[in-house]
């Protein structure tokens, strides 16, 4: 089985009970790709093409690709 980098869970402090709160997610860069898509008016087709072209096949990598 292919091993993929732990992009989605990177930097999460599992011992902190507030780690799953929205404010903490935003501090870690949450929704960064979505904000870029909206602010730069990237078309839905371009977003879909980017996701299809990802080698890792995980949405979390989209953040690093668009960020």
Biopython code that builds the backbone (N, CA, C, O; Angstrom):
import numpy as np
from Bio.PDB.StructureBuilder import StructureBuilder

atoms = [
    (1, "UNK", "N", (0.841, -1.180, 0.000)),
    (1, "UNK", "CA", (0.000, 0.000, 0.000)),
    (1, "UNK", "C", (0.889, 1.248, 0.000)),
    (1, "UNK", "O", (1.889, 1.309, 0.716)),
    (2, "UNK", "N", (0.518, 2.220, -0.797)),
    (2, "UNK", "CA", (1.286, 3.452, -0.898)),
    (2, "UNK", "C", (1.093, 4.309, 0.345)),
    (2, "UNK", "O", (-0.026, 4.474, 0.829)),
    (3, "UNK", "N", (2.183, 4.846, 0.850)),
    (3, "UNK", "CA", (2.126, 5.741, 2.003)),
    (3, "UNK", "C", (2.127, 7.178, 1.511)),
    (3, "UNK", "O", (2.935, 7.549, 0.660)),
    (4, "UNK", "N", (1.225, 7.984, 2.045)),
    (4, "UNK", "CA", (1.117, 9.390, 1.677)),
    (4, "UNK", "C", (1.525, 10.263, 2.857)),
    (4, "UNK", "O", (1.391, 9.848, 4.008)),
    (5, "UNK", "N", (2.023, 11.472, 2.582)),
    (5, "UNK", "CA", (2.391, 12.367, 3.681)),
    (5, "UNK", "C", (1.170, 12.769, 4.495)),
    (5, "UNK", "O", (0.069, 12.887, 3.956)),
    (6, "UNK", "N", (1.362, 12.976, 5.778)),
    (6, "UNK", "CA", (0.284, 13.353, 6.683)),
    (6, "UNK", "C", (0.043, 14.858, 6.605)),
    (6, "UNK", "O", (0.273, 15.573, 7.580)),
    (7, "UNK", "N", (-0.411, 15.334, 5.471)),
    (7, "UNK", "CA", (-0.595, 16.760, 5.247)),
    (7, "UNK", "C", (-1.760, 17.298, 6.056)),
    (7, "UNK", "O", (-1.651, 18.353, 6.682)),
    (8, "UNK", "N", (-2.860, 16.589, 6.048)),
    (8, "UNK", "CA", (-4.077, 17.089, 6.682)),
    (8, "UNK", "C", (-3.903, 17.227, 8.189)),
    (8, "UNK", "O", (-4.407, 18.184, 8.777)),
    (9, "UNK", "N", (-3.213, 16.311, 8.815)),
    (9, "UNK", "CA", (-3.078, 16.319, 10.273)),
    (9, "UNK", "C", (-1.779, 16.961, 10.754)),
    (9, "UNK", "O", (-1.496, 16.957, 11.953)),
    (10, "UNK", "N", (-0.995, 17.506, 9.845)),
    (10, "UNK", "CA", (0.279, 18.113, 10.225)),
    (10, "UNK", "C", (0.056, 19.310, 11.147)),
    (10, "UNK", "O", (-0.804, 20.151, 10.885)),
    (11, "UNK", "N", (0.818, 19.379, 12.203)),
    (11, "UNK", "CA", (0.773, 20.524, 13.111)),
    (11, "UNK", "C", (-0.365, 20.517, 14.110)),
    (11, "UNK", "O", (-0.589, 21.515, 14.794)),
    (12, "UNK", "N", (-1.079, 19.426, 14.209)),
    (12, "UNK", "CA", (-2.202, 19.366, 15.149)),
    (12, "UNK", "C", (-1.718, 18.828, 16.489)),
    (12, "UNK", "O", (-1.068, 17.785, 16.555)),
    (13, "UNK", "N", (-2.041, 19.548, 17.542)),
    (13, "UNK", "CA", (-1.710, 19.123, 18.905)),
    (13, "UNK", "C", (-2.904, 18.360, 19.462)),
    (13, "UNK", "O", (-3.877, 18.962, 19.917)),
    (14, "UNK", "N", (-2.828, 17.048, 19.427)),
    (14, "UNK", "CA", (-3.956, 16.213, 19.851)),
    (14, "UNK", "C", (-4.203, 16.277, 21.354)),
    (14, "UNK", "O", (-5.271, 15.878, 21.818)),
    (15, "UNK", "N", (-3.232, 16.773, 22.122)),
    (15, "UNK", "CA", (-3.423, 16.863, 23.567)),
    (15, "UNK", "C", (-4.231, 18.106, 23.956)),
    (15, "UNK", "O", (-4.714, 18.201, 25.084)),
    (16, "UNK", "N", (-4.378, 19.053, 23.033)),
    (16, "UNK", "CA", (-5.122, 20.285, 23.297)),
    (16, "UNK", "C", (-6.601, 20.067, 22.986)),
    (16, "UNK", "O", (-6.946, 19.790, 21.838)),
    (17, "UNK", "N", (-7.484, 20.185, 23.985)),
    (17, "UNK", "CA", (-8.910, 19.946, 23.730)),
    (17, "UNK", "C", (-9.537, 20.986, 22.791)),
    (17, "UNK", "O", (-10.594, 20.730, 22.214)),
    (18, "UNK", "N", (-8.911, 22.136, 22.634)),
    (18, "UNK", "CA", (-9.444, 23.168, 21.743)),
    (18, "UNK", "C", (-8.919, 23.046, 20.316)),
    (18, "UNK", "O", (-9.228, 23.879, 19.464)),
    (19, "UNK", "N", (-8.128, 22.013, 20.057)),
    (19, "UNK", "CA", (-7.493, 21.887, 18.750)),
    (19, "UNK", "C", (-8.496, 21.788, 17.611)),
    (19, "UNK", "O", (-8.184, 22.154, 16.478)),
    (20, "UNK", "N", (-9.699, 21.297, 17.896)),
    (20, "UNK", "CA", (-10.701, 21.099, 16.844)),
    (20, "UNK", "C", (-11.618, 22.305, 16.670)),
    (20, "UNK", "O", (-12.563, 22.239, 15.883)),
    (21, "UNK", "N", (-11.372, 23.386, 17.369)),
    (21, "UNK", "CA", (-12.198, 24.585, 17.222)),
    (21, "UNK", "C", (-11.825, 25.324, 15.937)),
    (21, "UNK", "O", (-10.681, 25.283, 15.484)),
    (22, "UNK", "N", (-12.826, 26.003, 15.363)),
    (22, "UNK", "CA", (-12.629, 26.696, 14.097)),
    (22, "UNK", "C", (-11.505, 27.721, 14.167)),
    (22, "UNK", "O", (-10.712, 27.831, 13.231)),
    (23, "UNK", "N", (-11.425, 28.472, 15.261)),
    (23, "UNK", "CA", (-10.384, 29.501, 15.364)),
    (23, "UNK", "C", (-8.992, 28.888, 15.275)),
    (23, "UNK", "O", (-8.091, 29.482, 14.682)),
    (24, "UNK", "N", (-8.808, 27.718, 15.853)),
    (24, "UNK", "CA", (-7.504, 27.053, 15.795)),
    (24, "UNK", "C", (-7.237, 26.482, 14.410)),
    (24, "UNK", "O", (-6.097, 26.486, 13.946)),
    (25, "UNK", "N", (-8.267, 25.996, 13.756)),
    (25, "UNK", "CA", (-8.129, 25.512, 12.381)),
    (25, "UNK", "C", (-7.694, 26.657, 11.464)),
    (25, "UNK", "O", (-6.830, 26.479, 10.606)),
    (26, "UNK", "N", (-8.293, 27.814, 11.649)),
    (26, "UNK", "CA", (-7.931, 28.976, 10.840)),
    (26, "UNK", "C", (-6.495, 29.417, 11.109)),
    (26, "UNK", "O", (-5.796, 29.843, 10.189)),
    (27, "UNK", "N", (-6.047, 29.319, 12.366)),
    (27, "UNK", "CA", (-4.660, 29.667, 12.708)),
    (27, "UNK", "C", (-3.670, 28.760, 11.990)),
    (27, "UNK", "O", (-2.560, 29.180, 11.661)),
    (28, "UNK", "N", (-4.075, 27.508, 11.746)),
    (28, "UNK", "CA", (-3.212, 26.542, 11.061)),
    (28, "UNK", "C", (-3.301, 26.679, 9.545)),
    (28, "UNK", "O", (-2.704, 25.891, 8.813)),
    (29, "UNK", "N", (-4.047, 27.680, 9.073)),
    (29, "UNK", "CA", (-4.146, 27.883, 7.626)),
    (29, "UNK", "C", (-5.375, 27.245, 7.012)),
    (29, "UNK", "O", (-5.469, 27.114, 5.792)),
    (30, "UNK", "N", (-6.318, 26.847, 7.854)),
    (30, "UNK", "CA", (-7.544, 26.246, 7.352)),
    (30, "UNK", "C", (-8.280, 27.171, 6.403)),
    (30, "UNK", "O", (-8.345, 28.380, 6.624)),
    (31, "UNK", "N", (-8.820, 26.611, 5.372)),
    (31, "UNK", "CA", (-9.573, 27.333, 4.333)),
    (31, "UNK", "C", (-8.697, 28.253, 3.486)),
    (31, "UNK", "O", (-9.221, 29.084, 2.744)),
    (32, "UNK", "N", (-7.393, 28.123, 3.581)),
    (32, "UNK", "CA", (-6.487, 28.972, 2.799)),
    (32, "UNK", "C", (-6.735, 28.801, 1.300)),
    (32, "UNK", "O", (-6.823, 29.782, 0.561)),
    (33, "UNK", "N", (-6.844, 27.556, 0.863)),
    (33, "UNK", "CA", (-7.074, 27.304, -0.562)),
    (33, "UNK", "C", (-8.434, 27.827, -0.994)),
    (33, "UNK", "O", (-8.571, 28.378, -2.087)),
    (34, "UNK", "N", (-9.434, 27.660, -0.148)),
    (34, "UNK", "CA", (-10.772, 28.156, -0.484)),
    (34, "UNK", "C", (-10.771, 29.677, -0.608)),
    (34, "UNK", "O", (-11.375, 30.229, -1.527)),
    (35, "UNK", "N", (-10.093, 30.352, 0.317)),
    (35, "UNK", "CA", (-10.006, 31.817, 0.234)),
    (35, "UNK", "C", (-9.319, 32.254, -1.057)),
    (35, "UNK", "O", (-9.727, 33.231, -1.686)),
    (36, "UNK", "N", (-8.276, 31.527, -1.445)),
    (36, "UNK", "CA", (-7.572, 31.855, -2.684)),
    (36, "UNK", "C", (-8.471, 31.630, -3.894)),
    (36, "UNK", "O", (-8.498, 32.449, -4.812)),
    (37, "UNK", "N", (-9.196, 30.538, -3.897)),
    (37, "UNK", "CA", (-10.105, 30.235, -5.000)),
    (37, "UNK", "C", (-11.138, 31.342, -5.162)),
    (37, "UNK", "O", (-11.426, 31.776, -6.277)),
    (38, "UNK", "N", (-11.692, 31.792, -4.049)),
    (38, "UNK", "CA", (-12.717, 32.834, -4.096)),
    (38, "UNK", "C", (-12.117, 34.185, -4.469)),
    (38, "UNK", "O", (-12.656, 34.876, -5.333)),
    (39, "UNK", "N", (-11.008, 34.575, -3.832)),
    (39, "UNK", "CA", (-10.440, 35.910, -4.075)),
    (39, "UNK", "C", (-9.887, 36.062, -5.492)),
    (39, "UNK", "O", (-9.954, 37.143, -6.076)),
    (40, "UNK", "N", (-9.342, 34.977, -6.040)),
    (40, "UNK", "CA", (-8.777, 35.043, -7.387)),
    (40, "UNK", "C", (-9.770, 34.595, -8.452)),
    (40, "UNK", "O", (-9.442, 34.529, -9.637)),
    (41, "UNK", "N", (-10.988, 34.288, -8.013)),
    (41, "UNK", "CA", (-12.058, 33.874, -8.924)),
    (41, "UNK", "C", (-11.620, 32.731, -9.838)),
    (41, "UNK", "O", (-11.826, 32.765, -11.051)),
    (42, "UNK", "N", (-11.009, 31.720, -9.220)),
    (42, "UNK", "CA", (-10.580, 30.539, -9.968)),
    (42, "UNK", "C", (-11.832, 29.738, -10.324)),
    (42, "UNK", "O", (-12.692, 29.503, -9.475)),
    (43, "UNK", "N", (-11.922, 29.335, -11.552)),
    (43, "UNK", "CA", (-13.129, 28.644, -12.024)),
    (43, "UNK", "C", (-13.253, 27.256, -11.395)),
    (43, "UNK", "O", (-12.254, 26.638, -11.029)),
    (44, "UNK", "N", (-14.488, 26.780, -11.275)),
    (44, "UNK", "CA", (-14.691, 25.420, -10.755)),
    (44, "UNK", "C", (-13.941, 24.383, -11.597)),
    (44, "UNK", "O", (-13.413, 23.410, -11.059)),
    (45, "UNK", "N", (-13.896, 24.586, -12.887)),
    (45, "UNK", "CA", (-13.198, 23.639, -13.763)),
    (45, "UNK", "C", (-11.699, 23.592, -13.441)),
    (45, "UNK", "O", (-11.090, 22.522, -13.442)),
    (46, "UNK", "N", (-11.114, 24.760, -13.168)),
    (46, "UNK", "CA", (-9.687, 24.811, -12.833)),
    (46, "UNK", "C", (-9.410, 24.117, -11.506)),
    (46, "UNK", "O", (-8.390, 23.444, -11.360)),
    (47, "UNK", "N", (-10.306, 24.273, -10.544)),
    (47, "UNK", "CA", (-10.145, 23.597, -9.247)),
    (47, "UNK", "C", (-10.242, 22.087, -9.444)),
    (47, "UNK", "O", (-9.430, 21.335, -8.906)),
    (48, "UNK", "N", (-11.226, 21.649, -10.207)),
    (48, "UNK", "CA", (-11.398, 20.210, -10.469)),
    (48, "UNK", "C", (-10.178, 19.655, -11.190)),
    (48, "UNK", "O", (-9.700, 18.573, -10.848)),
    (49, "UNK", "N", (-9.668, 20.377, -12.180)),
    (49, "UNK", "CA", (-8.468, 19.926, -12.891)),
    (49, "UNK", "C", (-7.282, 19.804, -11.946)),
    (49, "UNK", "O", (-6.510, 18.850, -12.041)),
    (50, "UNK", "N", (-7.128, 20.767, -11.030)),
    (50, "UNK", "CA", (-6.026, 20.727, -10.063)),
    (50, "UNK", "C", (-6.137, 19.496, -9.167)),
    (50, "UNK", "O", (-5.142, 18.814, -8.924)),
    (51, "UNK", "N", (-7.330, 19.212, -8.681)),
    (51, "UNK", "CA", (-7.530, 18.040, -7.819)),
    (51, "UNK", "C", (-7.255, 16.754, -8.593)),
    (51, "UNK", "O", (-6.637, 15.831, -8.063)),
    (52, "UNK", "N", (-7.706, 16.691, -9.830)),
    (52, "UNK", "CA", (-7.471, 15.492, -10.652)),
    (52, "UNK", "C", (-5.985, 15.269, -10.923)),
    (52, "UNK", "O", (-5.538, 14.129, -11.055)),
    (53, "UNK", "N", (-5.221, 16.361, -11.006)),
    (53, "UNK", "CA", (-3.799, 16.249, -11.318)),
    (53, "UNK", "C", (-2.923, 15.971, -10.108)),
    (53, "UNK", "O", (-1.723, 15.746, -10.261)),
    (54, "UNK", "N", (-3.488, 15.980, -8.924)),
    (54, "UNK", "CA", (-2.698, 15.728, -7.719)),
    (54, "UNK", "C", (-2.205, 14.288, -7.711)),
    (54, "UNK", "O", (-2.949, 13.360, -8.030)),
    (55, "UNK", "N", (-0.961, 14.120, -7.348)),
    (55, "UNK", "CA", (-0.387, 12.780, -7.299)),
    (55, "UNK", "C", (-0.792, 12.028, -6.043)),
    (55, "UNK", "O", (-0.850, 10.798, -6.051)),
    (56, "UNK", "N", (-1.070, 12.742, -4.975)),
    (56, "UNK", "CA", (-1.374, 12.098, -3.704)),
    (56, "UNK", "C", (-2.833, 11.708, -3.581)),
    (56, "UNK", "O", (-3.161, 10.800, -2.817)),
    (57, "UNK", "N", (-3.705, 12.359, -4.301)),
    (57, "UNK", "CA", (-5.114, 12.002, -4.264)),
    (57, "UNK", "C", (-5.819, 12.395, -2.979)),
    (57, "UNK", "O", (-6.885, 11.860, -2.673)),
    (58, "UNK", "N", (-5.244, 13.318, -2.223)),
    (58, "UNK", "CA", (-5.903, 13.771, -0.998)),
    (58, "UNK", "C", (-6.175, 15.259, -1.099)),
    (58, "UNK", "O", (-5.350, 16.014, -1.614)),
    (59, "UNK", "N", (-7.305, 15.670, -0.618)),
    (59, "UNK", "CA", (-7.695, 17.073, -0.706)),
    (59, "UNK", "C", (-6.742, 17.954, 0.084)),
    (59, "UNK", "O", (-6.524, 19.105, -0.295)),
    (60, "UNK", "N", (-6.175, 17.454, 1.159)),
    (60, "UNK", "CA", (-5.257, 18.254, 1.963)),
    (60, "UNK", "C", (-4.071, 18.768, 1.177)),
    (60, "UNK", "O", (-3.540, 19.832, 1.498)),
    (61, "UNK", "N", (-3.641, 18.050, 0.162)),
    (61, "UNK", "CA", (-2.524, 18.486, -0.650)),
    (61, "UNK", "C", (-2.923, 19.705, -1.482)),
    (61, "UNK", "O", (-2.064, 20.498, -1.870)),
    (62, "UNK", "N", (-4.202, 19.857, -1.753)),
    (62, "UNK", "CA", (-4.671, 21.020, -2.505)),
    (62, "UNK", "C", (-4.222, 22.310, -1.846)),
    (62, "UNK", "O", (-3.892, 23.281, -2.527)),
    (63, "UNK", "N", (-4.210, 22.320, -0.541)),
    (63, "UNK", "CA", (-3.783, 23.514, 0.194)),
    (63, "UNK", "C", (-2.351, 23.862, -0.171)),
    (63, "UNK", "O", (-2.043, 25.022, -0.445)),
    (64, "UNK", "N", (-1.482, 22.878, -0.177)),
    (64, "UNK", "CA", (-0.082, 23.169, -0.491)),
    (64, "UNK", "C", (0.104, 23.497, -1.970)),
    (64, "UNK", "O", (1.007, 24.259, -2.317)),
    (65, "UNK", "N", (-0.719, 22.945, -2.839)),
    (65, "UNK", "CA", (-0.594, 23.210, -4.267)),
    (65, "UNK", "C", (-1.084, 24.615, -4.617)),
    (65, "UNK", "O", (-0.472, 25.293, -5.442)),
    (66, "UNK", "N", (-2.172, 25.054, -4.004)),
    (66, "UNK", "CA", (-2.737, 26.363, -4.317)),
    (66, "UNK", "C", (-2.179, 27.462, -3.426)),
    (66, "UNK", "O", (-2.210, 28.640, -3.783)),
    (67, "UNK", "N", (-1.661, 27.065, -2.249)),
    (67, "UNK", "CA", (-1.193, 28.053, -1.277)),
    (67, "UNK", "C", (0.116, 28.600, -1.655)),
    (67, "UNK", "O", (0.659, 29.447, -0.946)),
]
sb = StructureBuilder()
sb.init_structure("model")
sb.init_model(0)
sb.init_chain("A")
sb.init_seg("    ")
for serial, (resi, resn, name, xyz) in enumerate(atoms, 1):
    if name == "N":
        sb.init_residue(resn, " ", resi, " ")
    sb.init_atom(name, np.array(xyz, "f"), 0.0, 1.0, " ", f" {name:<3s}", serial, name[0])
structure = sb.get_structure()
